[in-house]
Amino acid sequence: MGKWIFGIFAVLLALLGMILAANAHDTGMFVGGMLFTLFGVGVNFWLIGHEEDTSSTVV
């Protein structure tokens, strides 16, 4: 359950970053928004990559 909450938080952070970057009037806000977006997307890819695969275990 903790991975789901962390993933949802990362999605919200990425969306916030996209909103900040889209409405930016200066370079600093644009870069900050893009960094939030890249971090959120990266965290979600990391969570997907580290998901435990239990489908191939032999009982």
Beta strands, then each sheet from edge to edge (+ up, - down):
end
